[in-house]
Amino acid sequence: MSSEWIEWDPSLDVNSSEDVAAFLNAVLELGDPAILPDALGVIARSRGMKAIAEETGLGRESLYKSLSKSGNPRFSTVVNVLDCLGFRLQVVPAA
């Protein structure tokens, strides 16, 4: 019996605002800021990268690159994408 790996696209599983919030909070809890751009890219793909690029005023290809595993977006890009998605950053005291 042979096994096949199926490529999983997490953008198919972040449909609701609650899903997005849970996904981003889980990513942030990991404490590795390098994975946040890719996580935002997953969400942007689920919502439509072209629409987000247009709303944020960024080029689609530029946004794809910024929100990839090797991306290094500006803080303003992160904030603009979050705003476009209907989210905002909030600072709370560490537990």
C-alpha positions as CSV (number, residue, x, y, z in Angstrom):
1,M,0.0,0.0,0.0
2,S,1.5,3.3,-1.0
3,S,0.9,6.6,0.6
4,E,0.4,9.9,-1.2
5,W,0.9,13.3,0.3
6,I,-1.7,15.8,-0.6
7,E,-0.6,19.5,-0.6
8,W,-2.8,21.3,2.0
9,D,-3.7,24.9,1.4
10,P,-4.5,26.5,4.8
11,S,-6.2,29.4,3.0
12,L,-9.1,27.1,2.4
13,D,-9.7,26.7,6.1
14,V,-9.8,30.3,7.3
15,N,-13.2,31.4,6.2
16,S,-14.8,33.3,9.1
17,S,-13.5,36.3,11.1
18,E,-13.3,33.9,14.1
19,D,-11.1,31.5,12.1
20,V,-8.8,34.4,11.0
21,A,-8.5,35.7,14.5
22,A,-7.8,32.3,16.0
23,F,-5.2,31.6,13.3
24,L,-3.4,34.9,13.7
25,N,-3.4,34.6,17.5
26,A,-2.0,31.1,17.3
27,V,0.8,32.4,15.0
28,L,1.5,35.3,17.3
29,E,1.6,33.0,20.3
30,L,4.5,31.0,18.7
31,G,6.6,34.1,19.2
32,D,8.3,34.0,15.8
33,P,7.7,37.2,13.9
34,A,9.1,35.7,10.7
35,I,6.0,33.5,10.2
36,L,3.5,36.4,10.5
37,P,3.9,37.6,6.9
38,D,3.2,34.0,5.6
39,A,0.1,33.8,7.8
40,L,-1.2,37.1,6.5
41,G,-0.6,35.8,3.0
42,V,-2.7,32.7,3.8
43,I,-5.5,34.9,4.9
44,A,-5.1,37.3,2.0
45,R,-5.3,34.4,-0.5
46,S,-8.5,33.2,1.3
47,R,-10.0,36.6,0.9
48,G,-8.7,37.4,-2.6
49,M,-5.2,38.8,-3.0
50,K,-6.2,41.0,-5.9
51,A,-8.9,42.8,-3.9
52,I,-6.6,43.3,-0.9
53,A,-3.9,44.6,-3.1
54,E,-6.3,47.1,-4.7
55,E,-7.7,48.2,-1.3
56,T,-4.3,48.7,0.3
57,G,-2.9,50.4,-2.8
58,L,-0.1,47.8,-3.2
59,G,0.8,45.9,-6.3
60,R,-0.5,42.3,-6.3
61,E,2.9,40.8,-7.1
62,S,4.5,43.0,-4.5
63,L,1.9,41.9,-1.9
64,Y,2.5,38.2,-2.8
65,K,6.2,38.7,-2.2
66,S,5.8,40.6,1.0
67,L,3.3,38.0,2.4
68,S,5.3,34.9,1.6
69,K,7.5,32.7,3.7
70,S,10.5,34.7,2.7
71,G,8.7,38.0,2.8
72,N,9.8,40.9,5.0
73,P,6.9,43.4,4.8
74,R,7.0,46.9,6.2
75,F,5.1,47.4,9.4
76,S,2.7,49.7,7.5
77,T,2.0,46.9,5.0
78,V,1.1,44.5,7.9
79,V,-1.2,47.2,9.5
80,N,-2.8,48.0,6.1
81,V,-3.5,44.4,5.3
82,L,-5.0,43.8,8.8
83,D,-7.1,46.9,8.4
84,C,-8.3,45.7,5.0
85,L,-9.2,42.3,6.5
86,G,-11.2,44.0,9.3
87,F,-8.6,43.5,12.1
88,R,-6.3,45.6,14.2
89,L,-3.3,45.0,16.4
90,Q,-3.7,45.5,20.1
91,V,-1.1,45.4,22.9
92,V,-2.0,43.8,26.1
93,P,0.1,43.0,29.2
94,A,2.0,39.7,29.1
95,A,0.5,37.2,31.4
